[in-house]
Amino acid sequence: MSGTFHGASRNWSVIEKEGYPIVRACSELDYLLIRDKGFKMFTDHRNLIYIFAPGSEIKKHIRGKLLRWSLKLNEYNYEIEHIAGEDNVWADMFSRWAGEKPAETHTSSMKRWNTTMSHQLRPLVDMEWPSITDIQAAQRGKVAPTSHQLDDQDVYVDSCSRPWIPEKADDLLLRLMIVAHCGAQGHRGVNAMVQQLERFFDIPNVHIKARAF
């Protein structure tokens, strides 16, 4: 099952283009997939593991098409697993059978960054940075570094006014990693992720966490 993107869909982000075939395949092959024991799906785009994970825990981090598709997949009983790109030979073969290559297009884009913390930081694509309330909840009960202080929103910040993210705030850290990794170009590298995270947040050992993600 393969195809090419046409019209407005050619301007979708990378993660949308990789997620759509999964949803389309499930919709068109539902007569094969609706079964008691469920089924397994595989992808070489690791972010889709978090976005399409069965259940609803991660859904609050997602917006737009990805949220609708994720909720659509909740109708099925399935497991989703990651396969490294170099090992995903079937997907590579099918993509070569997809047909004629679309005409090359050239696009340009501009990014605008807010350098101050607002109640809701600027989202990237269909993902959202955590809110002040999320950060407050993660900091609650944790001992902040002595060099940090509470700002006027009751959030511990460093000398650069970046909110402090506690070492053990696993859910919040996972969310930050997902958003930082899912830029408009899809897969961000470790250095780009770290640069993005350090711009807004004080995360202990951020380089180690980004490499482990």
N, C-alpha and C positions, 0 to 999 in steps of 0.2 A: 504494500500500500504506500504510494508515494505521490508527489505532486510538486507544484511550484507556487510561489506566492505571486499574486497579481494585485494591481490597484493599490488601495490604501494599506493592505497587509504587507506590502513590500517595505513599508516604512516602520513596521513594528520593531521593537527592541529584540535583541538576540534571544533573551530568555522567553519572550512571547513566541518567537518563531520556533523555538525548540519545544515549548510546552503545548502548542496547538496540535501538532500531530498526535500526541498522546490522547488528548481529549477527543479529537476527531475519530481516531481508531476505536476508542471505547464506545463512542456513540454509534458508529456504523457496524461494529461487531458485537453489540450488546447481547445478541442471541447466542453468542458463543461464550461470553464472559460472565453472564449472570449464572452463577453456580454456587452450591453450598460451600465448597472448599476454597472458593475464591481463585485468584490467579496472581501471577507475579509480572511486574513490568520492570524494564531495565532502561537506564538512561546514562549517557556520559556527561550530562550537565548536572553537576552536584547540587546546585541550588534548587533544582526541581525536586530533590529528595525532601527538602524542608517545606517547599511550597505545596507539593502534592502529597505530603505525608497524611496517611489516614487519620481521621479525627479532626478536632477543631482547635487545638491549642495554638497552632501557628497562624490561624486564619486572621487574627487581629493585626498581623504585620503586613497584610497584603491588601491591595486595592485594585480596582479596575478589572480588566479581563482576567488576570491571574486569580483574583478572588472568585469570580463567577465560575471559572473552569475548575478551581479547587473544590468548590461546593458541588459542582456537577459530578465530580469523581466520587463524592461521598456516597453516591447511590450504589457504588460497587464495593465488593469485598476483595481487597487486593493488598499486596505488599509491593513496595517500590525499592529498587536497589540500584546502587551506582556501579557503573563499569567504566574503567579508565578509557579515555578516547582511543588510545592505541590498541586496546583489546576489543573494541566494539566493531569488529570487522563486518558484521551483518549490516549495521546502520550505514557504514561507509559504502558497502556494495550497493545497497538500495538507493542511496543518494546519487550514485553514478547512473542509475537507471531512471532517474526522475524525469529525464527528457531534456528538451532544449534549454540551454542556459539563458536566463532572462537578460535583457539588454542592460548594460552597465549604467548605473545612475550615480550621480555625484550630489552629495548633500553637504550642507555646512550647518554648524550649530554653534550656539554660544551658551556658556554657563555663567550663571550669576550666583555668587555665594553671599550669604548673610554672615557678617563677622561677629554679630552679637547674638546671644542666646535669646530666643523668644519662647512663648508657651509651647509652640510646636515647631521644631526645626524643619527646614525645607526638605520635602521628600524627594527621593530619587526614583524616577520611573513610577512603578506601581508599589514601591516599598515606602515605609514611613520610619523616620527616626523616632526614638522614644520621646514621650512628652516629659515635661517637668515632673508631673505626678508619678510617672514610671520611675524616674531617677530618684525621687524622694523615697519611694517605696523600697527601692534597692538599697539605699543608704541607711534606711531605718534599722537601728540596732547594731550598726557597724561602727567601728572606731576609725575615724578619719585621721589621716596623717596630721601631725602637729602644725605643719606649715600651711594647712588648708583652713579656710574659714567659711562660715555660713554667709550666703549672700542674702539679698532682700526677698528671695523666694524660698528661703530655708533649704537651700541646696549647698552642700559643701563644694567649694571650687578651689582651684589652685591660684597661683599668682597671676595667671593669664586669663582668669575668669572661666576656665574650662571646668565643667562638672566632673567631679571625681566618681569613677566607676569602681565599686569594691571588687576585690579579687575573687570573691566567691559568688558574685551576682551572675550565676551561670546563664539563666534565662535571658537576662538583659544583654550579657556579652554575646550570646548566640545571635540575638536580634541585631545587635550592632554589626557583627561580622557579616551577616546576610545582607544587610542594607549596603554596607561599604563594598561588598563584593559585587553587588548587582548594579553596576552603573549603566549608563545609556549604551555602552559598548558591550555589555554582557559581562564576561569574566574579567575581573580586575586582578592584576598580579599582586603579590604580597606587598611590594613597596608602595604601590598605588593605594592599596587598602590602608596601610599604616599611615600614609600621608593624609588620607581622608579622615581617618579616625582621630589622629593627633590634632587635626585642625579644630575639632570641636570638643574633644573629651580628654580627660586625664585617665588613662587606662594603664595600670601597672603591668609591666612585661608585655606590652602590646605587640612587639615584634614576635615573641614566642607564641602568643595566642593566635596571631594571624597566620603564622607558618603551620600551626597545628590544625587550623580550620579546614 
